[in-house]
Amino acid sequence: MRRLRARMALTPDGPIENAAVITKAERIAAVGPFSDLASIQVEEEIDLGEQLLLPGLINAHCHLEYTIMGRSIAPTDCFTQWIQSLNSLKKSCTNEDYLAAVKVGLGELSRWGVTSVFNTASHLIPPPHLPPLSPRIWWFFELMDIRSRVRMEALLGTVAPFLRGRSQWIGGVGLAPHAPYTVSAALYRCIRFCAERYAIPVSTHLAETSEELEMFRDGVGPLFEFLQGLGRNMLDCGKKSPVALLLEEKLVPTSVMLVHMNYLEEDDWAIMHNHRGFCVIHCPKTHAYFGREKFHFDRLRQYGITTCLGTDSLASNNSLNLFEEMRLFLHEHPYVTEQEVFKMVTVYPAKAVGQAHRIGRVVPGAYADLIAIPYVGGQADSYSAIIGHHHPIVWRMIHGNLFPDS
């Protein structure tokens, strides 16, 4: 066992001054004031000094394989044009390029305090090729069927080995139907069946752009024309919003993670009110990169819909830094408490993948995924110090393992 001592530890019940955390293997065994835990026999003692010990951050949406494309795509007002530029870059990438990109991305995430990431990827990287000390990964396998339909047998054949291999790395797996404009209703239903059968999470992009809304509601626009040119069946267009399509037709599990949710119609809110259980993932810096209208956080909260934060990818962001995402979110929504924003990168995403008692909290029984930042303040200022942190994280622990530079 190992005892960590710090000026303060952040727990769900509030900050503890002169705190101690006892870890045993990959788990937290005890948390409390140092005076209460000082008599416990341990093999190793680590005094962090003037530091705030807190749960590692959880990035709720990321595309690590796009790390290689960082800053390669010029900003544009046309999402369809951006997609075409991205596809053009992807054509020149090899499997080795994607593996290198994932490794670089994991390094940057870890550098900025992320200990768990929900990574959406179209490539399956074998676990032995990943760095031994890297964030806990939930690998969301991205699926599309623009030109040809995917049959249930083929999907199960692809997913089964993927699921069997999940015990080979810390984290888990999920399914990520890309978006309603690239995934048929039939494939969405297959994915929902697999998710419910194997009890795995689902994440999908939805209502991301005005061009997506225009395509489904009006049957026109640049995205409509682009996908029609690729041979997509457009019979589902010109009828209803993408939100109405997915939720009214019950194409996704009730606990689905809906990424972006930027362009919503009044009718969509009534539909969402009748479909509870999902959460929304917001990526503030990507939102700003595309110059989108203000995120609907106020109304989502009014409807009792939880918001989590992610970085998206370096194809639409200049970093994978959740501290920057938290600060930008607070800048856009200054009335939200810093404590609630912190939950958007810890407690809320943990719950979204069914890990509420294992990650995102400093409590007995949780995984020992911890980070520390310099701190000399009192209890009242702890969340301000976290949101205002501007430097790479030096002290990190994942799954009970210390990073060499910690």
Secondary structure, DSSP 8 states (H G I E B T S, - for coil): -EEEEEEEEEETTEEEEEEEEEEETTEEEEEEEHHHHTTS--SEEEE--SEEEEE-EEEEEE-GGGGGGTT-S---S-HHHHHHHHHHHHHT--HHHHHHHHHHHHHHHHHTTEEEEEEEESS---GGGS-SS--EEEEEEEE--SSS---HHHHHHHHHHHHHGGGGSSEEEEEEE--TTTS-HHHHHHHHHHHHHHT--BEEEES--HHHHHHHHHS-SHHHHHHHHTT---TTSSSS-HHHHHHHTT-S-TT-EEEE-----HHHHHHHHTS-S-EEEE-HHHHHHTT-----HHHHHHTT--EEE--B-TTS-S---HHHHHHHHHHH-TTS-HHHHHHTTTHHHHHHTT-TTTSSS-STTSB--EEEEE--S-GGGHHHHHHT--S---EEEETTEE-TT-
